[in-house]
Amino acid sequence: MSKIEEVRSDMFKAMKAGDKETKETLSMLLAALKNKAIDKRDDLTAEEETQVVLKEIKQTKEALEMTPADRTEIIEECAKRLAVLEQYAPKMMDEAEIREVITATLAELGIDAPTAKDKGKIMKVLMPKVKGKADGKLVNETLTSFMQP
C-alpha cells in the first residue's frame, strides 16, 4: 500500500470519526504527496514519499519555532499536526545510532582524529548513509563532537 493510499484511507477514517484536525492535516499531506507525483509525472517511490512527509514535518516545526509564545492556539494546532505527521515518518536514528554510522564512516575513510578540515569530506560520505533516517542537524552536531580542536 502506497503512502498516498494509506493517508487517504486514514483521512476517511478521521472524517467518519469527526476528527477535524486530523482530517485537515492528512488532507494537506495527501495534497503534498499528489503534487509531488504530478511534478514527477510518475508514481512516487517509497523514498520520495518519505521525503515529502519529512518536508511537511520540517515546515510545521519551523512554523512552531517562529510562532510567538502568546499565540497558544497556533502552537496547539502545530503540535497536533506534528503528532499526526510523525505517524507517517520513518523512525529516526538516535544519537547512539548516528555515532555508530560516523565511526564506521571514519574507519572507511581512514581518519583516526577528524579535524574541522576533514568535516566536508566526512559529511559528503556520511549524509547519503543517513538521509531520511536522521535529522541533519543532529548528525552535524554529533560529528562535531568527534572533531579534534
C-alpha positions as CSV (number, residue, x, y, z in Angstrom):
1,M,0.0,0.0,0.0
2,S,1.5,3.3,-1.0
3,K,1.7,6.3,1.3
4,I,-1.0,8.1,-0.7
5,E,-3.4,5.2,-0.3
6,E,-2.6,4.9,3.4
7,V,-3.1,8.6,4.0
8,R,-6.3,8.7,2.0
9,S,-7.7,5.7,4.0
10,D,-6.8,7.3,7.3
11,M,-8.3,10.6,6.2
12,F,-11.6,8.9,5.5
13,K,-11.4,7.2,9.0
14,A,-10.8,10.7,10.6
15,M,-13.8,12.2,8.6
16,K,-16.1,9.4,9.7
17,A,-14.9,9.8,13.3
18,G,-15.4,13.6,13.1
19,D,-11.8,14.4,13.9
20,K,-11.5,17.6,12.0
21,E,-7.8,18.5,12.9
22,T,-6.5,15.0,11.8
23,K,-8.6,15.1,8.6
24,E,-7.2,18.6,7.7
25,T,-3.6,17.5,8.4
26,L,-4.0,14.4,6.4
27,S,-5.7,16.3,3.6
28,M,-2.7,18.7,3.5
29,L,-0.2,15.7,3.4
30,L,-2.2,14.0,0.7
31,A,-2.1,17.2,-1.4
32,A,1.6,17.5,-0.9
33,L,2.1,13.8,-2.0
34,K,-0.1,14.2,-5.0
35,N,1.6,17.4,-6.1
36,K,5.0,15.8,-5.9
37,A,3.7,12.9,-8.0
38,I,2.2,15.4,-10.6
39,D,5.5,17.3,-10.7
40,K,7.4,14.0,-11.3
41,R,4.7,12.8,-13.8
42,D,5.0,9.3,-12.3
43,D,4.3,7.4,-9.1
44,L,6.4,8.2,-6.2
45,T,8.9,5.8,-4.7
46,A,8.8,5.0,-1.0
47,E,11.9,7.2,-0.6
48,E,10.2,10.2,-2.3
49,E,7.1,9.7,-0.2
50,T,9.2,9.8,2.9
51,Q,10.9,13.0,1.8
52,V,7.5,14.7,1.3
53,V,6.4,13.6,4.8
54,L,9.7,14.8,6.3
55,K,9.4,18.1,4.5
56,E,5.9,18.7,5.9
57,I,7.2,17.9,9.4
58,K,10.1,20.3,9.0
59,Q,7.8,23.1,7.8
60,T,5.5,22.5,10.7
61,K,8.4,22.6,13.2
62,E,9.7,25.9,11.6
63,A,6.2,27.4,11.9
64,L,6.1,26.3,15.5
65,E,9.5,27.9,16.2
66,M,8.5,31.2,14.6
67,T,5.2,31.4,16.5
68,P,5.2,33.9,19.4
69,A,4.6,32.3,22.8
70,D,1.3,34.1,23.4
71,R,-0.3,32.5,20.3
72,T,-1.3,29.3,22.1
73,E,-3.9,28.3,19.5
74,I,-1.3,28.2,16.7
75,I,1.1,26.3,19.0
76,E,-1.5,23.7,19.8
77,E,-2.5,23.3,16.2
78,C,1.1,22.8,15.1
79,A,1.7,20.3,17.9
80,K,-1.4,18.3,16.8
81,R,-0.3,18.4,13.2
82,L,3.2,17.2,14.1
83,A,1.7,14.3,16.1
84,V,-0.3,13.2,13.0
85,L,2.5,13.7,10.5
86,E,5.1,11.8,12.6
87,Q,2.9,8.6,12.3
88,Y,3.8,8.6,8.6
89,A,7.5,9.4,9.1
90,P,10.1,6.6,9.4
91,K,11.7,6.1,12.8
92,M,14.6,8.5,13.1
93,M,18.0,7.4,14.2
94,D,19.0,8.5,17.7
95,E,22.4,9.9,18.7
96,A,23.9,6.4,19.5
97,E,23.0,5.0,16.1
98,I,24.4,8.1,14.4
99,R,27.6,7.7,16.3
100,E,27.9,4.1,15.0
101,V,27.5,5.3,11.4
102,I,30.0,8.1,12.0
103,T,32.6,5.7,13.5
104,A,32.1,3.3,10.5
105,T,32.5,6.2,8.0
106,L,35.7,7.4,9.7
107,A,37.1,3.9,9.5
108,E,36.0,3.7,5.9
109,L,37.8,7.0,5.1
110,G,40.8,6.0,7.3
111,I,40.6,9.1,9.5
112,D,41.6,8.5,13.1
113,A,41.4,12.0,14.5
114,P,39.0,14.1,12.4
115,T,39.6,17.9,12.2
116,A,37.4,20.7,11.0
117,K,39.2,20.5,7.7
118,D,38.0,16.9,7.2
119,K,34.4,17.7,8.0
120,G,33.3,18.4,4.4
121,K,34.8,15.2,3.2
122,I,33.2,13.2,6.0
123,M,29.8,14.7,5.6
124,K,29.9,14.0,1.8
125,V,30.2,10.3,2.6
126,L,28.1,10.3,5.7
127,M,24.9,12.1,4.6
128,P,23.8,9.6,1.9
129,K,24.0,6.9,4.5
130,V,21.7,8.6,6.9
131,K,19.5,10.6,4.5
132,G,15.8,10.3,5.5
133,K,16.8,8.3,8.6
134,A,18.3,11.0,10.8
135,D,18.0,14.7,11.4
136,G,20.8,16.5,9.5
137,K,21.2,19.0,12.4
138,L,21.8,16.2,14.9
139,V,24.2,14.4,12.5
140,N,26.2,17.7,12.2
141,E,26.3,18.2,16.0
142,T,27.3,14.6,16.6
143,L,30.1,14.7,14.1
144,T,31.3,18.0,15.6
145,S,31.7,16.2,19.0
146,F,34.1,13.8,17.2
147,M,36.3,16.7,16.0
148,Q,39.8,17.4,17.4
149,P,40.5,21.1,18.2
